[in-house]
Amino acid sequence: MSALYSAQITLLWETGRRKLWGQGQALQRTATSIYLTLSTLERKGLIVLTIPKDLLDPNNLSLFQTERIVK
């Protein structure tokens, strides 16, 4: 399962970097949001994510905010 998630994140990130299909930034932001969502499972030791190093750039991550809404 970890390999599938890592591959999907990397595919979106690298495709976005090359600006294929004219959607570069949108694909990279999608990859980042998937990573941030799955990083909770990674911290719990349930999965291991291997992703492009530049995805973790502070400038990239600072564009996102994660909130948990408890009812």
Biopython code that builds the backbone (N, CA, C, O; Angstrom):
import numpy as np
from Bio.PDB.StructureBuilder import StructureBuilder

atoms = [
    (1, "MET", "N", (0.825, -1.190, 0.000)),
    (1, "MET", "CA", (0.000, 0.000, 0.000)),
    (1, "MET", "C", (0.874, 1.259, 0.000)),
    (1, "MET", "O", (0.581, 2.234, -0.693)),
    (2, "SER", "N", (1.953, 1.218, 0.791)),
    (2, "SER", "CA", (2.853, 2.375, 0.855)),
    (2, "SER", "C", (3.425, 2.713, -0.513)),
    (2, "SER", "O", (3.516, 3.884, -0.882)),
    (3, "ALA", "N", (3.811, 1.689, -1.263)),
    (3, "ALA", "CA", (4.392, 1.909, -2.586)),
    (3, "ALA", "C", (3.391, 2.569, -3.527)),
    (3, "ALA", "O", (3.757, 3.436, -4.320)),
    (4, "LEU", "N", (2.140, 2.162, -3.440)),
    (4, "LEU", "CA", (1.106, 2.749, -4.289)),
    (4, "LEU", "C", (0.922, 4.240, -3.974)),
    (4, "LEU", "O", (0.865, 5.067, -4.884)),
    (5, "TYR", "N", (0.831, 4.572, -2.691)),
    (5, "TYR", "CA", (0.689, 5.978, -2.304)),
    (5, "TYR", "C", (1.906, 6.789, -2.725)),
    (5, "TYR", "O", (1.769, 7.880, -3.279)),
    (6, "SER", "N", (3.096, 6.256, -2.464)),
    (6, "SER", "CA", (4.320, 6.968, -2.833)),
    (6, "SER", "C", (4.399, 7.184, -4.336)),
    (6, "SER", "O", (4.780, 8.263, -4.791)),
    (7, "ALA", "N", (4.042, 6.171, -5.104)),
    (7, "ALA", "CA", (4.077, 6.280, -6.564)),
    (7, "ALA", "C", (3.093, 7.328, -7.073)),
    (7, "ALA", "O", (3.422, 8.106, -7.968)),
    (8, "GLN", "N", (1.904, 7.352, -6.515)),
    (8, "GLN", "CA", (0.896, 8.325, -6.951)),
    (8, "GLN", "C", (1.335, 9.751, -6.632)),
    (8, "GLN", "O", (1.200, 10.645, -7.467)),
    (9, "ILE", "N", (1.854, 9.962, -5.438)),
    (9, "ILE", "CA", (2.332, 11.294, -5.057)),
    (9, "ILE", "C", (3.463, 11.732, -5.982)),
    (9, "ILE", "O", (3.481, 12.866, -6.461)),
    (10, "THR", "N", (4.400, 10.831, -6.229)),
    (10, "THR", "CA", (5.541, 11.156, -7.085)),
    (10, "THR", "C", (5.099, 11.427, -8.520)),
    (10, "THR", "O", (5.591, 12.363, -9.150)),
    (11, "LEU", "N", (4.183, 10.627, -9.040)),
    (11, "LEU", "CA", (3.670, 10.838, -10.395)),
    (11, "LEU", "C", (3.045, 12.224, -10.534)),
    (11, "LEU", "O", (3.334, 12.943, -11.490)),
    (12, "LEU", "N", (2.202, 12.595, -9.596)),
    (12, "LEU", "CA", (1.563, 13.912, -9.653)),
    (12, "LEU", "C", (2.586, 15.030, -9.534)),
    (12, "LEU", "O", (2.528, 16.014, -10.271)),
    (13, "TRP", "N", (3.522, 14.878, -8.606)),
    (13, "TRP", "CA", (4.528, 15.919, -8.382)),
    (13, "TRP", "C", (5.412, 16.106, -9.621)),
    (13, "TRP", "O", (5.611, 17.229, -10.083)),
    (14, "GLU", "N", (5.934, 15.013, -10.146)),
    (14, "GLU", "CA", (6.838, 15.112, -11.290)),
    (14, "GLU", "C", (6.119, 15.551, -12.564)),
    (14, "GLU", "O", (6.684, 16.297, -13.363)),
    (15, "THR", "N", (4.896, 15.104, -12.759)),
    (15, "THR", "CA", (4.116, 15.555, -13.913)),
    (15, "THR", "C", (3.850, 17.051, -13.798)),
    (15, "THR", "O", (3.929, 17.783, -14.784)),
    (16, "GLY", "N", (3.536, 17.494, -12.591)),
    (16, "GLY", "CA", (3.321, 18.921, -12.366)),
    (16, "GLY", "C", (4.573, 19.746, -12.609)),
    (16, "GLY", "O", (4.497, 20.849, -13.148)),
    (17, "ARG", "N", (5.725, 19.216, -12.214)),
    (17, "ARG", "CA", (6.982, 19.936, -12.417)),
    (17, "ARG", "C", (7.239, 20.166, -13.905)),
    (17, "ARG", "O", (7.787, 21.197, -14.295)),
    (18, "ARG", "N", (6.841, 19.205, -14.725)),
    (18, "ARG", "CA", (7.066, 19.306, -16.163)),
    (18, "ARG", "C", (5.934, 20.054, -16.880)),
    (18, "ARG", "O", (5.961, 20.243, -18.096)),
    (19, "LYS", "N", (4.952, 20.466, -16.096)),
    (19, "LYS", "CA", (3.833, 21.258, -16.616)),
    (19, "LYS", "C", (3.116, 20.559, -17.769)),
    (19, "LYS", "O", (2.651, 21.202, -18.710)),
    (20, "LEU", "N", (3.035, 19.230, -17.678)),
    (20, "LEU", "CA", (2.300, 18.488, -18.691)),
    (20, "LEU", "C", (0.812, 18.773, -18.545)),
    (20, "LEU", "O", (0.326, 18.983, -17.434)),
    (21, "TRP", "N", (0.124, 18.780, -19.602)),
    (21, "TRP", "CA", (-1.321, 19.023, -19.666)),
    (21, "TRP", "C", (-1.700, 20.425, -19.192)),
    (21, "TRP", "O", (-2.879, 20.693, -18.959)),
    (22, "GLY", "N", (-0.722, 21.326, -19.044)),
    (22, "GLY", "CA", (-1.023, 22.695, -18.647)),
    (22, "GLY", "C", (-1.515, 22.852, -17.222)),
    (22, "GLY", "O", (-2.053, 23.901, -16.868)),
    (23, "GLN", "N", (-1.341, 21.834, -16.398)),
    (23, "GLN", "CA", (-1.866, 21.864, -15.033)),
    (23, "GLN", "C", (-0.768, 21.670, -13.992)),
    (23, "GLN", "O", (-1.006, 21.045, -12.959)),
    (24, "GLY", "N", (0.420, 22.190, -14.246)),
    (24, "GLY", "CA", (1.567, 21.943, -13.384)),
    (24, "GLY", "C", (1.329, 22.224, -11.908)),
    (24, "GLY", "O", (1.484, 21.336, -11.069)),
    (25, "GLN", "N", (0.959, 23.437, -11.599)),
    (25, "GLN", "CA", (0.781, 23.818, -10.195)),
    (25, "GLN", "C", (-0.349, 23.044, -9.529)),
    (25, "GLN", "O", (-0.233, 22.666, -8.363)),
    (26, "ALA", "N", (-1.420, 22.808, -10.238)),
    (26, "ALA", "CA", (-2.554, 22.065, -9.667)),
    (26, "ALA", "C", (-2.149, 20.632, -9.328)),
    (26, "ALA", "O", (-2.546, 20.106, -8.289)),
    (27, "LEU", "N", (-1.364, 19.998, -10.195)),
    (27, "LEU", "CA", (-0.918, 18.629, -9.930)),
    (27, "LEU", "C", (0.027, 18.579, -8.737)),
    (27, "LEU", "O", (-0.049, 17.661, -7.920)),
    (28, "GLN", "N", (0.915, 19.559, -8.635)),
    (28, "GLN", "CA", (1.833, 19.583, -7.501)),
    (28, "GLN", "C", (1.086, 19.856, -6.191)),
    (28, "GLN", "O", (1.417, 19.273, -5.158)),
    (29, "ARG", "N", (0.111, 20.712, -6.228)),
    (29, "ARG", "CA", (-0.677, 20.969, -5.010)),
    (29, "ARG", "C", (-1.493, 19.738, -4.613)),
    (29, "ARG", "O", (-1.667, 19.461, -3.426)),
    (30, "THR", "N", (-1.985, 19.009, -5.596)),
    (30, "THR", "CA", (-2.702, 17.767, -5.305)),
    (30, "THR", "C", (-1.776, 16.767, -4.635)),
    (30, "THR", "O", (-2.152, 16.126, -3.654)),
    (31, "ALA", "N", (-0.567, 16.631, -5.163)),
    (31, "ALA", "CA", (0.419, 15.721, -4.566)),
    (31, "ALA", "C", (0.725, 16.124, -3.126)),
    (31, "ALA", "O", (0.818, 15.267, -2.247)),
    (32, "THR", "N", (0.879, 17.415, -2.886)),
    (32, "THR", "CA", (1.176, 17.898, -1.533)),
    (32, "THR", "C", (0.028, 17.622, -0.582)),
    (32, "THR", "O", (0.252, 17.201, 0.553)),
    (33, "SER", "N", (-1.187, 17.851, -1.023)),
    (33, "SER", "CA", (-2.330, 17.617, -0.131)),
    (33, "SER", "C", (-2.496, 16.128, 0.183)),
    (33, "SER", "O", (-2.855, 15.769, 1.305)),
    (34, "ILE", "N", (-2.240, 15.267, -0.794)),
    (34, "ILE", "CA", (-2.290, 13.823, -0.533)),
    (34, "ILE", "C", (-1.222, 13.453, 0.492)),
    (34, "ILE", "O", (-1.488, 12.714, 1.440)),
    (35, "TYR", "N", (-0.006, 13.977, 0.294)),
    (35, "TYR", "CA", (1.073, 13.688, 1.235)),
    (35, "TYR", "C", (0.703, 14.141, 2.649)),
    (35, "TYR", "O", (0.868, 13.386, 3.607)),
    (36, "LEU", "N", (0.209, 15.356, 2.778)),
    (36, "LEU", "CA", (-0.125, 15.871, 4.110)),
    (36, "LEU", "C", (-1.230, 15.051, 4.766)),
    (36, "LEU", "O", (-1.210, 14.837, 5.978)),
    (37, "THR", "N", (-2.169, 14.602, 3.991)),
    (37, "THR", "CA", (-3.244, 13.766, 4.529)),
    (37, "THR", "C", (-2.720, 12.417, 4.993)),
    (37, "THR", "O", (-3.085, 11.943, 6.069)),
    (38, "LEU", "N", (-1.860, 11.791, 4.180)),
    (38, "LEU", "CA", (-1.328, 10.468, 4.519)),
    (38, "LEU", "C", (-0.219, 10.517, 5.562)),
    (38, "LEU", "O", (0.102, 9.497, 6.171)),
    (39, "SER", "N", (0.370, 11.694, 5.774)),
    (39, "SER", "CA", (1.467, 11.782, 6.744)),
    (39, "SER", "C", (1.006, 11.441, 8.162)),
    (39, "SER", "O", (1.820, 11.048, 8.998)),
    (40, "THR", "N", (-0.277, 11.585, 8.436)),
    (40, "THR", "CA", (-0.818, 11.172, 9.731)),
    (40, "THR", "C", (-0.642, 9.671, 9.927)),
    (40, "THR", "O", (-0.250, 9.221, 11.004)),
    (41, "LEU", "N", (-0.934, 8.898, 8.880)),
    (41, "LEU", "CA", (-0.739, 7.446, 8.946)),
    (41, "LEU", "C", (0.733, 7.086, 9.030)),
    (41, "LEU", "O", (1.109, 6.106, 9.673)),
    (42, "GLU", "N", (1.566, 7.895, 8.371)),
    (42, "GLU", "CA", (3.007, 7.641, 8.415)),
    (42, "GLU", "C", (3.540, 7.854, 9.836)),
    (42, "GLU", "O", (4.335, 7.054, 10.329)),
    (43, "ARG", "N", (3.106, 8.924, 10.488)),
    (43, "ARG", "CA", (3.550, 9.195, 11.859)),
    (43, "ARG", "C", (3.126, 8.084, 12.814)),
    (43, "ARG", "O", (3.811, 7.827, 13.804)),
    (44, "LYS", "N", (2.017, 7.430, 12.532)),
    (44, "LYS", "CA", (1.542, 6.320, 13.367)),
    (44, "LYS", "C", (2.234, 5.001, 13.027)),
    (44, "LYS", "O", (1.998, 3.988, 13.685)),
    (45, "GLY", "N", (3.089, 5.011, 11.997)),
    (45, "GLY", "CA", (3.810, 3.818, 11.604)),
    (45, "GLY", "C", (2.997, 2.838, 10.780)),
    (45, "GLY", "O", (3.387, 1.679, 10.635)),
    (46, "LEU", "N", (1.873, 3.285, 10.238)),
    (46, "LEU", "CA", (1.005, 2.401, 9.459)),
    (46, "LEU", "C", (1.424, 2.299, 7.995)),
    (46, "LEU", "O", (1.144, 1.300, 7.333)),
    (47, "ILE", "N", (2.095, 3.336, 7.492)),
    (47, "ILE", "CA", (2.604, 3.327, 6.126)),
    (47, "ILE", "C", (3.971, 4.012, 6.123)),
    (47, "ILE", "O", (4.343, 4.685, 7.084)),
    (48, "VAL", "N", (4.703, 3.832, 5.043)),
    (48, "VAL", "CA", (5.982, 4.508, 4.835)),
    (48, "VAL", "C", (5.892, 5.203, 3.486)),
    (48, "VAL", "O", (5.647, 4.560, 2.465)),
    (49, "LEU", "N", (6.089, 6.511, 3.480)),
    (49, "LEU", "CA", (6.011, 7.267, 2.229)),
    (49, "LEU", "C", (7.406, 7.648, 1.763)),
    (49, "LEU", "O", (8.223, 8.129, 2.548)),
    (50, "THR", "N", (7.671, 7.431, 0.491)),
    (50, "THR", "CA", (8.909, 7.846, -0.146)),
    (50, "THR", "C", (8.513, 8.824, -1.236)),
    (50, "THR", "O", (7.877, 8.450, -2.222)),
    (51, "ILE", "N", (8.896, 10.081, -1.050)),
    (51, "ILE", "CA", (8.425, 11.136, -1.937)),
    (51, "ILE", "C", (9.589, 12.010, -2.383)),
    (51, "ILE", "O", (10.662, 11.964, -1.782)),
    (52, "PRO", "N", (9.388, 12.813, -3.438)),
    (52, "PRO", "CA", (10.442, 13.729, -3.878)),
    (52, "PRO", "C", (10.795, 14.721, -2.766)),
    (52, "PRO", "O", (9.915, 15.269, -2.103)),
    (53, "LYS", "N", (12.076, 14.937, -2.581)),
    (53, "LYS", "CA", (12.559, 15.792, -1.504)),
    (53, "LYS", "C", (12.034, 17.225, -1.616)),
    (53, "LYS", "O", (11.722, 17.854, -0.605)),
    (54, "ASP", "N", (11.937, 17.737, -2.838)),
    (54, "ASP", "CA", (11.491, 19.126, -2.990)),
    (54, "ASP", "C", (10.014, 19.324, -2.661)),
    (54, "ASP", "O", (9.575, 20.461, -2.488)),
    (55, "LEU", "N", (9.243, 18.249, -2.571)),
    (55, "LEU", "CA", (7.857, 18.376, -2.129)),
    (55, "LEU", "C", (7.809, 18.872, -0.682)),
    (55, "LEU", "O", (6.856, 19.540, -0.280)),
    (56, "LEU", "N", (8.841, 18.540, 0.096)),
    (56, "LEU", "CA", (8.893, 18.929, 1.503)),
    (56, "LEU", "C", (9.461, 20.326, 1.734)),
    (56, "LEU", "O", (9.658, 20.737, 2.877)),
    (57, "ASP", "N", (9.720, 21.046, 0.663)),
    (57, "ASP", "CA", (10.242, 22.409, 0.793)),
    (57, "ASP", "C", (9.293, 23.243, 1.655)),
    (57, "ASP", "O", (8.086, 23.236, 1.413)),
    (58, "PRO", "N", (9.809, 23.958, 2.651)),
    (58, "PRO", "CA", (8.946, 24.764, 3.532)),
    (58, "PRO", "C", (8.056, 25.752, 2.786)),
    (58, "PRO", "O", (6.932, 26.019, 3.210)),
    (59, "ASN", "N", (8.555, 26.296, 1.672)),
    (59, "ASN", "CA", (7.734, 27.227, 0.888)),
    (59, "ASN", "C", (6.522, 26.529, 0.286)),
    (59, "ASN", "O", (5.450, 27.123, 0.170)),
    (60, "ASN", "N", (6.694, 25.276, -0.093)),
    (60, "ASN", "CA", (5.575, 24.507, -0.628)),
    (60, "ASN", "C", (4.579, 24.163, 0.481)),
    (60, "ASN", "O", (3.376, 24.374, 0.334)),
    (61, "LEU", "N", (5.091, 23.635, 1.583)),
    (61, "LEU", "CA", (4.208, 23.203, 2.672)),
    (61, "LEU", "C", (3.482, 24.365, 3.338)),
    (61, "LEU", "O", (2.394, 24.183, 3.884)),
    (62, "SER", "N", (4.071, 25.554, 3.298)),
    (62, "SER", "CA", (3.440, 26.703, 3.956)),
    (62, "SER", "C", (2.154, 27.153, 3.268)),
    (62, "SER", "O", (1.398, 27.951, 3.822)),
    (63, "LEU", "N", (1.903, 26.642, 2.061)),
    (63, "LEU", "CA", (0.677, 26.999, 1.330)),
    (63, "LEU", "C", (-0.544, 26.230, 1.828)),
    (63, "LEU", "O", (-1.665, 26.491, 1.391)),
    (64, "PHE", "N", (-0.325, 25.273, 2.749)),
    (64, "PHE", "CA", (-1.395, 24.383, 3.181)),
    (64, "PHE", "C", (-1.637, 24.504, 4.673)),
    (64, "PHE", "O", (-0.738, 24.821, 5.451)),
    (65, "GLN", "N", (-2.874, 24.242, 5.044)),
    (65, "GLN", "CA", (-3.258, 24.228, 6.456)),
    (65, "GLN", "C", (-4.157, 23.021, 6.666)),
    (65, "GLN", "O", (-5.112, 22.806, 5.919)),
    (66, "THR", "N", (-3.845, 22.242, 7.679)),
    (66, "THR", "CA", (-4.643, 21.064, 7.988)),
    (66, "THR", "C", (-5.452, 21.351, 9.245)),
    (66, "THR", "O", (-4.907, 21.776, 10.263)),
    (67, "GLU", "N", (-6.731, 21.118, 9.166)),
    (67, "GLU", "CA", (-7.605, 21.313, 10.314)),
    (67, "GLU", "C", (-8.421, 20.050, 10.548)),
    (67, "GLU", "O", (-8.868, 19.391, 9.609)),
    (68, "ARG", "N", (-8.596, 19.742, 11.778)),
    (68, "ARG", "CA", (-9.442, 18.616, 12.134)),
    (68, "ARG", "C", (-10.692, 19.185, 12.790)),
    (68, "ARG", "O", (-10.616, 19.943, 13.757)),
    (69, "ILE", "N", (-11.817, 18.815, 12.259)),
    (69, "ILE", "CA", (-13.095, 19.283, 12.796)),
    (69, "ILE", "C", (-13.730, 18.154, 13.563)),
    (69, "ILE", "O", (-14.027, 17.097, 13.006)),
    (70, "VAL", "N", (-13.937, 18.380, 14.837)),
    (70, "VAL", "CA", (-14.532, 17.368, 15.701)),
    (70, "VAL", "C", (-15.960, 17.770, 15.984)),
    (70, "VAL", "O", (-16.241, 18.902, 16.378)),
    (71, "LYS", "N", (-16.869, 16.811, 15.774)),
    (71, "LYS", "CA", (-18.285, 17.105, 16.022)),
    (71, "LYS", "C", (-18.681, 16.622, 17.387)),
    (71, "LYS", "O", (-19.835, 16.775, 17.785)),
]
sb = StructureBuilder()
sb.init_structure("model")
sb.init_model(0)
sb.init_chain("A")
sb.init_seg("    ")
for serial, (resi, resn, name, xyz) in enumerate(atoms, 1):
    if name == "N":
        sb.init_residue(resn, " ", resi, " ")
    sb.init_atom(name, np.array(xyz, "f"), 0.0, 1.0, " ", f" {name:<3s}", serial, name[0])
structure = sb.get_structure()
